[in-house]
Amino acid sequence: MEEKLITRLAEIVGDEYISLSPFERIKSALDPFPYDLSPEVLPFCTVLPGSKEEISEIMKLANELKVPVFVRGSGTVLTGASRPHEPGIVLLTRRLNRFWILEDHGYFEAEPGLRCAEMADELQKRGCFLPMWPGSKVVASLGGLVNNNTSAHTIDACAGKPGDYILGLEVVLPTGEIIETGTKGLRRIAGMDLSKFFIGGDGLLGIVTKIRMRLVPLFKVAYGIAVFDRLEPLAKGVQRMYLEKAPPPLFMEFMAKDVAEIAYRVKEMEPPPGPIVFFVGIGGDEEEARKKMERVMDAFRKEGPIEARQITDLEEWAKLWSAREVIASYLMDATGGKIVVAEVVSNLPQLAQCMREAEDFSQGLSVLSELHNYLFGHIGALTMHPTFFVPPEWPEDKRRQAVKECFQREAELNVKYGTCGGEWGQFGKRTPFFIKRYGETAYNLVRQIKRVFDPNNILNPGILEGKR
Ligand SMILES: Cc1cc2nc3c(=O)[nH]c(=O)nc-3n(C[C@H](O)[C@H](O)[C@H](O)COP(=O)(O)OP(=O)(O)OC[C@H]3O[C@@H](n4cnc5c(N)ncnc54)[C@H](O)[C@@H]3O)c2cc1C
């Protein structure tokens, strides 16, 4: 069967776009998790289709031969969703990387393999903003981001989710048919819009081959920062911002003191004396942006910060922002370990308590408690990332256990606070959480939906089942 598969795939994509190299197959089946790939799940091959028609042919062949297809953008998702658990075809989207900015239509269209940062840069040149901003934006693909509906650093209360800007999609269904959803107008569909199945669809229901998004005009910005002696008043400042109905900022990040120390040192700046929060107000002009930022700052000032001020020095802001944006890489360099990170999301009234629990995240966990917890996150979206770095010399079982414990504790906390992850997708390692949080009935509903779209369970099997 394997030989027939490879021959037919080569006929579809051409010899140069199929790889049997062990290196490529291993690389394309790994993800950021700190453990190795089991040899028994090694993909048969990787393929690089160049069009929706080729993807359609691949899916038809996979259904005929009953071979799983694992779609992969850049493989950076943090739920295990881009790690196969059985042999199959890894379909890489990176050749699908074209874009069209149609200013006269008020939207742009892009293929899924395009990197997020490239699209953001192109839009910026034309006075527009791409409303998705993950720390991984230099590598993360648009297809991966749409399938997680991840807004990352941008605050939902200000900017919404990427899906709110998506006007339509082109999708190859798991059975190979090609469909278009949505509109070429600027008003999104009222009522049933099939786009919704694929936006945040965890790669379960179809392969997105084109994304159409509304153009968002750039705005003016004003930057603020506050430093506290502890995390609790910082959390209370965020609560106050919402309670006093200050305009939510576009970005609002925090770093615990030890994380800020590492970030500042990398940037050759004097570290702050405590945890810091920094935020970006936006407006039609500079005055409006500054006023909005000031209203947020006022909320923090009422919680007794060591320091709260506007940042007008653009160089200072650029250093601070870039230090936070790629903090995971700096921490990896500083610790020499591989990242294991949780996403704890609080409800609004219990933010200070949830922050304490995020600080004590690893308490009582047999393996994770051996590691230091580096805490930071998108606090304007009530999101905290307890982060750990696993030493590469740990035995494989122990590295796996660290990941397991991380997802267990994340699930406990998000169930406790009645929330869920707002980034990275809902299944894979999070499937047990989904069942705990929403119940068997909700989970069975998703399984039935999956069956309708993908009767042979060909596309990304294992994600929904939580086998990743
Ligand atoms: C260092 C680092 C920093 C990060 N920072 C952030 C952050 O700040 N905020 C945040 O939200 N996330 C962050 N992430 C995780 C983030 O979820 C991913 O980077 C991104 O969403 C996934 O993009 P990708 O191209 O790597 O997708 P992949 O990992 O390749 O794929 C993700 C899922 O989407 C599916 N998929 C991919 N393309 C398609 C397609 N065209 N059609 C159908 N399904 C598809 C895959 O099958 C998989 O299930 C970070 C990750 C890392 C490693």
The ligand as a MOL file (V3000), in Angstrom:
LIG
                    3D

  0  0  0     0  0            999 V3000
M  V30 BEGIN CTAB
M  V30 COUNTS 53 58 0 0 0
M  V30 BEGIN ATOM
M  V30 1 C 7.4120 30.2470 20.7690 0
M  V30 2 C 5.9190 30.2220 20.5510 0
M  V30 3 C 5.1840 31.3470 20.8630 0
M  V30 4 C 3.8120 31.3400 20.6980 0
M  V30 5 N 3.1360 32.4460 21.0450 0
M  V30 6 C 1.8130 32.4550 20.9490 0
M  V30 7 C 1.0860 33.5780 21.4070 0
M  V30 8 O 1.6350 34.5670 21.8680 0
M  V30 9 N -0.2540 33.5080 21.3050 0
M  V30 10 C -0.9110 32.4430 20.7440 0
M  V30 11 O -2.1190 32.4450 20.6620 0
M  V30 12 N -0.2360 31.3890 20.3260 0
M  V30 13 C 1.0870 31.3570 20.4270 0
M  V30 14 N 1.7620 30.2380 20.0230 0
M  V30 15 C 1.0010 29.0790 19.5230 0
M  V30 16 C 0.1470 29.3680 18.3120 0
M  V30 17 O -1.0700 28.6840 18.5000 0
M  V30 18 C 0.7380 28.9160 17.0390 0
M  V30 19 O 2.0080 29.5280 16.8530 0
M  V30 20 C -0.1350 29.1780 15.8060 0
M  V30 21 O -1.4880 29.3750 16.0800 0
M  V30 22 C -0.0980 27.9750 14.9440 0
M  V30 23 O 0.4330 28.2700 13.6830 0
M  V30 24 P 1.1910 27.1420 12.8580 0
M  V30 25 O 1.3160 27.6120 11.4770 0
M  V30 26 O 2.4270 26.7260 13.5300 0
M  V30 27 O 0.1010 25.9580 12.9200 0
M  V30 28 P 0.3560 24.4200 13.0720 0
M  V30 29 O 0.9230 24.1060 14.4040 0
M  V30 30 O 1.0770 23.9010 11.8990 0
M  V30 31 O -1.1360 23.9040 13.0100 0
M  V30 32 C -2.0480 24.1530 14.0350 0
M  V30 33 C -3.3360 23.4030 13.7610 0
M  V30 34 O -3.9750 23.9680 12.6300 0
M  V30 35 C -4.1220 22.9880 11.6120 0
M  V30 36 N -3.8840 23.6530 10.3460 0
M  V30 37 C -2.7960 24.3570 9.9520 0
M  V30 38 N -2.9980 24.8790 8.7250 0
M  V30 39 C -4.2270 24.4720 8.3300 0
M  V30 40 C -5.0150 24.6740 7.1700 0
M  V30 41 N -4.5780 25.3990 6.1550 0
M  V30 42 N -6.2410 24.1130 7.1280 0
M  V30 43 C -6.6940 23.3620 8.1460 0
M  V30 44 N -6.0090 23.1340 9.2700 0
M  V30 45 C -4.7910 23.6870 9.3620 0
M  V30 46 C -3.1110 21.9130 11.9180 0
M  V30 47 O -3.5210 20.6780 11.3920 0
M  V30 48 C -3.1180 21.9360 13.4300 0
M  V30 49 O -4.2110 21.2200 13.9050 0
M  V30 50 C 3.1490 30.2000 20.1850 0
M  V30 51 C 3.8910 29.0750 19.8590 0
M  V30 52 C 5.2600 29.0730 20.0440 0
M  V30 53 C 6.0360 27.8400 19.7040 0
M  V30 END ATOM
M  V30 BEGIN BOND
M  V30 1 1 1 2
M  V30 2 1 2 3
M  V30 3 2 2 52
M  V30 4 2 3 4
M  V30 5 1 4 5
M  V30 6 1 4 50
M  V30 7 2 5 6
M  V30 8 1 6 7
M  V30 9 1 6 13
M  V30 10 2 7 8
M  V30 11 1 7 9
M  V30 12 1 9 10
M  V30 13 2 10 11
M  V30 14 1 10 12
M  V30 15 2 12 13
M  V30 16 1 13 14
M  V30 17 1 14 15
M  V30 18 1 14 50
M  V30 19 1 15 16
M  V30 20 1 16 17
M  V30 21 1 16 18
M  V30 22 1 18 19
M  V30 23 1 18 20
M  V30 24 1 20 21
M  V30 25 1 20 22
M  V30 26 1 22 23
M  V30 27 1 23 24
M  V30 28 2 24 25
M  V30 29 1 24 26
M  V30 30 1 24 27
M  V30 31 1 27 28
M  V30 32 2 28 29
M  V30 33 1 28 30
M  V30 34 1 28 31
M  V30 35 1 31 32
M  V30 36 1 32 33
M  V30 37 1 33 34
M  V30 38 1 33 48
M  V30 39 1 34 35
M  V30 40 1 35 36
M  V30 41 1 35 46
M  V30 42 1 36 37
M  V30 43 1 36 45
M  V30 44 2 37 38
M  V30 45 1 38 39
M  V30 46 1 39 40
M  V30 47 2 39 45
M  V30 48 1 40 41
M  V30 49 2 40 42
M  V30 50 1 42 43
M  V30 51 2 43 44
M  V30 52 1 44 45
M  V30 53 1 46 47
M  V30 54 1 46 48
M  V30 55 1 48 49
M  V30 56 2 50 51
M  V30 57 1 51 52
M  V30 58 1 52 53
M  V30 END BOND
M  V30 END CTAB
M  END
